[in-house]
Amino acid sequence: MSLGRTRHPVTTVIALAACAVLAAACGSSSPPSASASSPAAGGAASTAPPTAPSGGTLPSSCDQLKSTVGTYIGGVGMTKALVQKAGHVSCEFFNGGLTKGVILNIGASTPAALAELETKTRGQGRTTAAVGGLGAKAFSTTNHGKPAGMAVLTSGDDLFVVTTNLTFAQDEALLKQLMSRF
């Protein structure tokens, strides 16, 4: 099965917007081109106690994220690096059957950039909602009524964006795990 057949244009917009926000925050002059995973699957949002600021230096490669992501999608069968540089990564991960996918965008950012990302994410069937207890500020994205990912800005101004076809509870757990590591 060709990966091109699994792409979903709505999640591509979210991934591109996240890459653009991260690129602007990191000083890059143009966002990378990106592709995205399959449509989101159902699930319920959960509320959790606030998390601590990020754990340390931000990742610089997809390999640093692969084992963590693999636990949420049943192992990583394919990884595609969209951006890999010190303090800013954008990566696509799919399980072996290409049925579960995660796009991660991680890098330095600002509250204004998070607000811009949220604004750009809305539309064409996508809505956003505030998520409490996750970082300094966070929002979830719904695509035509189905969970499609979350974005979190930590108190240290690190941005973690996950675009998935997982549940909100899985998105939140993945983000917490990544925030505690990086």
MARVEXZA-302647 format. One line per 2 residues: number of its first residue (from 1); their letters; for each residue x, y, z of N, C-alpha, C. Coordinates in Angstrom, 1 decimal. Each point is the difference from the previous one (the first is absolute). Layout:
REM MARVEXZA-302647
NUM) a) X,Y,Z,X,Y,Z,X,Y,Z; ...
//
This chain:
REM MARVEXZA-302647
1) ms) 0.8,-1.2,0.0,-0.8,1.2,0.0,0.9,1.2,0.0; -0.3,0.9,-0.9,0.8,1.3,-0.1,-0.4,0.9,1.2
3) lg) 1.0,0.7,0.6,-0.3,0.9,1.0,-0.8,1.2,-0.5; 0.1,0.3,-1.3,-0.7,1.1,-0.5,-1.6,-0.2,0.1
5) rt) -0.4,-1.2,0.0,-1.4,-0.3,0.1,-0.5,0.1,1.4; 0.8,0.1,1.0,-0.4,0.2,1.4,-0.1,1.4,0.5
7) rh) 0.4,0.9,-0.8,0.0,1.4,0.4,-1.4,0.6,0.1; -0.1,1.0,0.8,-1.3,0.6,0.3,0.2,1.5,-0.1
9) pv) -0.6,0.8,-0.9,0.3,1.4,-0.2,-0.3,0.9,1.2; -1.0,-0.4,0.8,-0.3,0.9,1.1,1.1,-0.1,1.1
11) tt) 0.5,-1.2,0.3,1.1,-0.1,0.9,1.3,0.6,-0.5; 0.1,0.0,-1.4,1.2,0.6,-0.6,0.0,1.5,0.4
13) vi) -1.1,0.7,-0.1,-0.1,1.4,0.4,0.5,0.2,1.4; -0.5,-0.8,0.9,0.4,0.1,1.4,1.5,-0.2,0.2
15) al) 0.6,-1.0,-0.7,1.4,-0.2,0.1,0.8,1.1,-0.7; -0.4,0.5,-1.1,0.6,1.1,-0.6,0.0,1.3,0.8
17) aa) -1.2,0.2,0.7,-0.1,1.2,0.8,1.0,-0.1,1.2; 0.0,-1.2,0.6,0.9,-0.2,1.1,1.5,0.1,-0.4
19) ca) 0.3,-0.5,-1.2,1.4,0.2,-0.5,0.3,1.5,-0.2; -1.0,0.7,-0.6,0.2,1.4,-0.2,0.2,0.8,1.3
21) vl) -0.8,-0.3,1.0,0.1,0.7,1.3,1.4,-0.3,0.6; 0.4,-1.3,-0.1,1.3,-0.3,0.6,1.1,0.6,-0.8
23) aa) -0.1,0.0,-1.4,1.0,0.6,-0.8,0.2,1.5,0.3; -1.2,0.7,0.2,0.1,1.4,0.3,0.6,0.2,1.4
25) ac) -0.3,-0.8,0.9,0.6,0.2,1.4,1.5,-0.4,0.0; 0.4,-0.9,-0.9,1.4,-0.4,0.0,0.8,0.9,-1.0
27) gs) -0.6,0.9,-0.7,0.7,1.0,-0.9,0.2,-0.6,-1.4; -0.7,-1.0,-0.4,0.1,-0.5,-1.3,-0.8,0.9,-1.0
29) ss) 0.5,0.1,-1.2,-0.7,0.9,-0.9,-1.2,-0.6,-0.7; 0.0,-1.3,-0.1,-1.2,-0.7,-0.6,-0.3,-1.3,0.6
31) pp) -1.3,-0.3,0.1,-0.4,-1.3,0.6,0.3,-1.1,-0.9; 0.3,-1.2,0.6,0.2,-1.2,-0.8,-1.3,-0.5,-0.6
33) sa) 0.1,-0.7,-1.1,-1.2,-0.7,-0.5,-0.2,-1.2,0.9; -1.3,-0.3,0.2,-0.3,-1.1,0.9,-1.2,-0.8,-0.6
35) sa) -0.1,-1.2,0.5,-1.1,-0.8,-0.3,-0.6,-0.6,1.3; -1.1,-0.6,-0.1,-0.7,-0.4,1.3,-0.5,-1.4,0.0
37) ss) -0.5,-0.3,1.2,-0.5,-1.4,0.2,-1.5,-0.1,-0.3; -0.5,-1.1,0.1,-1.4,-0.3,-0.3,-1.0,0.7,1.0
39) pa) -1.3,0.1,-0.3,-0.9,0.7,0.8,0.0,-0.5,1.5; -0.5,0.8,0.9,0.0,-0.3,1.4,-1.1,-1.0,0.3
41) ag) 0.2,-0.7,1.1,-1.0,-1.0,0.5,-0.5,0.6,1.3; -1.2,-0.5,0.4,-0.7,0.6,1.2,0.7,-0.2,1.3
43) ga) -0.4,0.7,1.0,0.6,-0.1,1.4,-0.5,1.2,0.8; 0.2,0.0,1.3,-0.4,1.1,0.8,1.2,0.7,0.6
45) as) -0.1,1.3,0.2,1.0,0.8,0.6,0.1,-0.3,1.5; 1.1,0.1,0.6,0.1,-0.2,1.4,0.7,1.2,0.7
47) ta) -0.3,0.2,1.2,0.6,1.1,0.8,1.0,-0.6,1.0; 1.1,0.6,0.0,1.1,-0.5,0.9,0.6,1.2,0.7
49) pp) 0.7,-0.3,1.1,0.7,1.0,0.8,1.1,0.7,-0.9; 0.3,1.3,0.3,1.0,0.7,-0.8,1.3,-0.8,0.0
51) ta) 0.7,0.1,-1.2,1.3,-0.7,-0.1,1.1,1.0,0.2; 1.2,-0.5,0.3,1.2,0.9,0.2,0.5,0.4,-1.3
53) ps) 0.8,1.1,0.0,0.6,0.4,-1.3,0.7,-1.1,-0.6; 0.4,0.1,-1.3,0.6,-1.1,-0.7,1.3,-0.4,0.7
55) gg) 0.4,-1.3,-0.3,1.0,-0.6,0.8,1.5,0.4,-0.4; 0.2,0.6,-1.1,1.4,0.3,-0.4,0.1,0.5,-1.4
57) tl) 1.1,-0.4,-0.6,0.3,0.5,-1.4,-1.0,-0.7,-0.9; -0.5,0.8,-0.9,-1.0,-0.5,-1.0,0.7,-1.0,-1.0
59) ps) -0.8,-0.9,-0.5,0.6,-1.0,-0.9,0.5,0.6,-1.3; 1.0,-0.6,-0.6,0.5,0.4,-1.3,-0.1,-1.0,-1.1
61) sc) -0.6,-1.2,0.3,-0.2,-1.0,-1.0,-1.3,-0.8,0.3; -0.5,-0.6,-1.0,-1.2,-0.9,0.1,0.3,-1.2,0.8
63) dq) 1.3,-0.5,-0.1,0.4,-1.2,0.7,-0.2,0.2,1.5; 0.2,1.2,0.5,-0.2,0.3,1.5,-1.5,-0.2,0.4
65) lk) -0.9,0.0,-0.9,-1.4,0.0,0.3,-0.7,-1.4,-0.4; 0.7,-0.8,-0.8,-0.5,-1.2,-0.5,-0.5,-1.0,1.0
67) st) 0.7,-0.3,1.0,-0.4,-1.0,1.0,-1.2,0.5,0.8; -0.1,1.3,0.3,-1.1,0.5,0.8,-1.3,-0.1,-0.9
69) vg) 0.1,0.5,-1.2,-1.1,-0.1,-0.9,-0.5,-1.4,-0.3; 1.0,-0.9,-0.1,-0.4,-1.4,-0.4,-0.9,-0.6,1.0
71) ty) 0.1,0.4,1.3,-0.9,-0.6,1.0,-1.5,0.4,-0.2; -0.2,1.0,-0.7,-1.4,0.5,-0.3,-0.6,-0.5,-1.3
73) ig) 0.9,-0.4,-0.9,-0.6,-0.4,-1.3,0.3,-1.5,-0.3; 0.5,-0.7,1.0,0.3,-1.4,-0.2,1.3,-0.3,-0.7
75) gv) 1.0,0.8,0.2,1.3,-0.1,-0.7,0.0,0.9,-1.2; 1.2,0.4,-0.3,0.3,0.9,-1.1,0.5,-0.8,-1.2
77) gm) -0.8,0.0,-1.0,0.4,-0.7,-1.3,0.6,1.0,-1.0; -0.3,1.3,0.1,0.5,1.0,-0.9,0.2,1.3,0.7
79) tk) 1.1,0.6,-0.2,0.3,1.3,0.5,0.4,0.9,-1.1; -0.5,1.2,0.0,0.4,1.0,-1.1,0.4,1.3,0.8
81) al) 1.2,0.4,-0.2,0.4,1.3,0.6,-0.4,1.1,-1.0; -0.7,1.0,0.6,-0.4,1.2,-0.8,1.0,1.1,0.3
83) vq) 0.4,0.1,1.3,1.0,1.0,0.5,0.8,-0.7,1.1; 1.3,0.1,-0.1,0.8,-0.5,1.1,1.2,0.9,0.2
85) ka) 0.0,0.8,1.1,1.1,0.9,0.3,-0.1,0.2,1.5; 1.1,0.5,0.5,0.1,0.3,1.5,-1.2,0.8,0.4
87) gh) -0.8,-0.5,1.0,-1.1,0.7,0.6,-1.3,0.1,-0.9; 0.0,-0.7,-1.1,-1.2,0.1,-0.8,-0.1,-1.3,-0.9
89) vs) -1.0,-0.8,0.3,-0.3,-1.2,-0.9,-1.4,0.0,-0.4; -0.2,-0.6,-1.2,-1.3,-0.3,-0.5,0.1,-1.4,-0.6
91) ce) -0.8,-0.9,0.5,0.1,-1.4,-0.5,-1.3,-0.7,-0.1; -0.1,-0.8,-1.0,-1.2,-0.9,-0.2,0.4,-1.4,0.4
93) ff) -0.9,-0.7,0.7,0.1,-1.4,0.4,-1.2,-0.7,-0.4; 0.1,-1.2,-0.5,-1.1,-0.9,-0.3,0.3,-1.4,0.5
95) ng) -1.0,-0.7,0.4,0.2,-1.4,0.4,0.3,-0.8,-1.3; 0.3,-1.3,0.1,0.3,-0.9,-1.1,-1.1,-0.1,-1.1
97) gl) -1.3,0.1,0.5,-1.1,-0.1,-1.0,-0.5,1.3,-0.5; 0.7,1.1,0.4,-0.4,1.4,-0.4,-1.4,0.3,0.4
99) tk) -0.5,-0.6,1.1,-1.3,0.3,0.5,-0.1,1.0,1.2; 1.2,0.2,0.7,0.1,0.9,1.0,1.1,0.9,-0.3
101) gv) -0.2,1.3,0.2,1.0,1.0,-0.3,0.1,1.1,1.0; 1.2,0.6,0.1,0.3,1.1,0.9,1.0,0.9,-0.8
103) il) -0.3,1.3,0.1,0.9,1.0,-0.5,0.3,0.8,1.2; 1.3,0.2,0.3,0.5,0.8,1.2,0.8,1.2,-0.6
105) ni) -0.3,1.1,0.6,0.7,1.3,-0.2,0.4,0.5,1.3; 1.3,0.1,0.3,0.5,0.5,1.2,1.1,1.0,-0.2
107) ga) -0.1,1.2,0.8,0.9,1.0,-0.2,-0.3,1.2,1.0; 0.9,0.9,0.0,-0.2,1.3,0.8,-1.1,0.8,-0.7
109) st) -0.8,0.7,0.9,-1.1,0.8,-0.6,-0.3,1.1,1.0; -1.2,0.6,-0.2,-0.5,1.1,0.9,-1.5,-0.1,0.1
111) pa) -0.6,0.6,1.1,-1.4,0.0,0.1,-0.7,0.6,-1.3; 0.5,1.0,-0.6,-0.6,0.6,-1.2,0.0,-1.0,-1.1
113) al) 1.1,-0.8,-0.2,0.1,-1.0,-1.0,-1.0,-1.1,0.2; -0.2,-0.4,1.3,-1.0,-1.0,0.3,-1.4,0.5,-0.4
115) ae) -0.3,1.2,0.3,-1.3,0.6,-0.3,-0.2,0.1,-1.5; 1.1,0.3,-0.8,-0.1,0.0,-1.4,-0.2,-1.4,-0.6
117) le) 0.7,-1.0,0.6,-0.3,-1.4,-0.4,-1.4,-0.4,0.2; -0.6,0.3,1.2,-1.3,-0.3,0.3,-1.0,0.6,-1.0
119) tk) 0.2,1.3,-0.4,-0.8,0.7,-1.0,0.1,-0.7,-1.3; 1.2,-0.3,-0.5,0.2,-0.6,-1.3,-0.5,-1.4,0.0
121) tr) -0.1,-0.7,1.1,-0.5,-1.4,0.1,-1.5,0.0,-0.3; -0.8,1.0,0.5,-1.4,0.0,-0.1,-0.5,0.1,-1.5
123) gq) -1.1,-0.6,-0.3,-0.6,0.2,-1.3,-0.1,-1.4,-0.8; -0.7,0.0,-1.0,-0.2,-1.2,-0.9,-0.3,-1.2,0.9
125) gr) -0.9,0.1,0.9,-0.5,-1.1,0.9,0.9,-0.2,1.2; 1.0,0.8,0.2,0.9,-0.1,1.2,-0.5,1.0,1.0
127) tt) 0.0,-0.4,1.3,-0.2,0.9,1.1,1.1,-0.3,1.0; 0.1,1.0,0.9,1.0,-0.1,1.1,-0.7,0.2,1.3
129) aa) 0.6,-0.5,1.1,-0.6,0.2,1.3,1.2,0.0,1.0; -0.1,0.9,1.0,1.0,0.1,1.0,0.1,-1.3,0.8
131) vg) 1.3,-0.4,0.3,0.2,-1.2,0.8,0.7,0.5,1.3; -0.6,-0.3,1.1,0.6,0.5,1.3,0.9,-1.1,0.6
133) gl) 1.0,0.5,0.8,0.9,-0.9,0.7,1.1,-0.6,-0.9; 0.2,0.6,-1.1,1.1,-0.5,-0.9,0.9,1.1,-0.5
135) ga) 1.1,0.1,0.6,0.9,1.1,-0.3,-0.5,1.3,0.5; 0.5,1.1,-0.6,-0.5,1.4,0.4,-1.3,0.3,-0.7
137) ka) -0.1,-0.5,-1.3,-1.2,0.2,-0.7,-0.1,-1.1,-1.1; -1.2,-0.6,-0.2,-0.1,-1.0,-1.0,-1.4,0.0,-0.6
139) fs) -0.1,-0.6,-1.2,-1.3,-0.1,-0.6,0.0,-1.3,-0.8; -1.2,-0.6,-0.1,-0.2,-1.2,-0.8,-0.6,0.4,-1.3
141) tt) 0.1,-0.9,-1.0,-0.5,0.3,-1.3,-1.0,-1.2,-0.4; -1.2,0.4,-0.4,-0.9,-1.0,-0.5,-0.2,0.2,-1.5
143) nh) -0.1,-1.1,-0.7,-0.2,0.1,-1.5,-1.3,-0.7,-0.3; -1.0,0.8,-0.4,-1.3,-0.6,-0.3,-0.5,-0.9,1.1
145) gk) 0.2,0.5,1.2,-0.5,-0.7,1.2,0.9,-1.1,0.6; 1.1,-0.2,-0.6,0.9,-1.1,0.5,1.3,0.7,0.5
147) pa) 0.6,-0.6,1.1,1.2,0.5,0.5,1.1,0.0,-1.1; 0.8,1.1,-0.1,1.1,0.1,-1.0,1.3,0.5,0.6
149) gm) 0.1,0.1,1.3,1.3,0.4,0.5,-0.1,1.1,1.1; 1.2,0.4,0.5,0.1,1.0,1.0,1.3,0.8,-0.2
151) av) -0.1,1.2,0.5,1.2,0.9,0.0,0.2,0.5,1.4; 1.2,0.1,0.5,0.3,0.4,1.4,1.2,1.0,0.0
153) lt) -0.1,1.0,0.7,1.1,0.9,0.2,0.4,-0.1,1.5; 1.2,-0.4,0.3,0.5,-0.1,1.3,0.3,1.3,0.7
155) sg) 0.2,0.1,1.3,0.3,1.2,0.6,1.4,0.5,-0.4; 0.8,-0.9,-0.6,1.3,0.4,-0.5,0.0,0.4,-1.5
157) dd) -1.2,0.2,-0.5,-0.2,0.4,-1.4,0.5,-1.1,-1.0; -0.2,-1.2,0.3,0.2,-1.1,-0.9,-1.4,-0.5,-0.6
159) lf) -0.1,-0.1,-1.3,-1.2,-0.4,-0.6,0.1,-1.5,-0.4; -1.0,-0.8,0.4,-0.2,-1.4,-0.3,-1.3,-0.1,-0.7
161) vv) 0.0,-0.4,-1.3,-1.2,-0.2,-0.8,-0.1,-1.4,-0.5; -1.1,-0.7,0.3,-0.2,-1.4,-0.5,-1.3,0.0,-0.8
163) tt) 0.1,-0.5,-1.3,-1.1,-0.1,-0.9,-0.1,-1.6,-0.1; -1.2,-0.5,0.3,-0.1,-1.5,0.0,-1.3,-0.5,-0.4
165) nl) -0.1,-1.3,-0.1,-1.3,-0.7,-0.1,-0.2,-0.8,1.3; 0.5,0.5,1.1,-0.2,-0.6,1.3,-1.1,0.7,0.8
167) tf) -0.3,-0.4,1.2,-1.0,0.7,0.8,0.7,1.2,0.7; -0.8,0.9,0.5,0.5,1.1,0.8,0.8,-0.5,1.2
169) aq) -0.5,-1.0,0.7,0.7,-0.5,1.1,1.4,-0.5,-0.3; 0.1,-0.7,-1.2,1.3,-0.5,-0.5,0.9,1.2,-0.4
171) de) -0.6,1.0,-0.6,0.8,1.2,-0.4,0.6,0.7,1.2; -0.9,0.1,1.0,0.4,0.7,1.3,1.1,-0.8,0.7
173) al) -0.1,-1.3,0.1,1.0,-0.9,0.6,1.3,0.1,-0.7; 0.0,-0.1,-1.4,1.2,0.2,-0.8,0.7,1.3,0.3
175) lk) -0.8,1.1,-0.1,0.6,1.3,0.3,0.6,0.1,1.4; -0.7,-0.5,1.0,0.6,0.0,1.3,1.3,-0.7,0.1
177) ql) 0.0,-1.2,-0.6,1.2,-0.8,0.0,1.2,0.8,-0.8; -0.3,0.6,-1.1,1.0,0.7,-0.7,0.5,1.2,0.8
179) ms) -1.0,0.7,0.6,0.4,1.2,0.7,0.9,-0.3,1.2; -0.2,-1.2,0.6,0.8,-0.4,1.2,1.4,-0.4,-0.5
181) rf) 0.1,-0.4,-1.2,1.3,-0.4,-0.6,0.8,1.2,-0.5; -0.6,0.9,-0.6,0.7,1.1,-0.7,-0.2,1.4,0.6
//
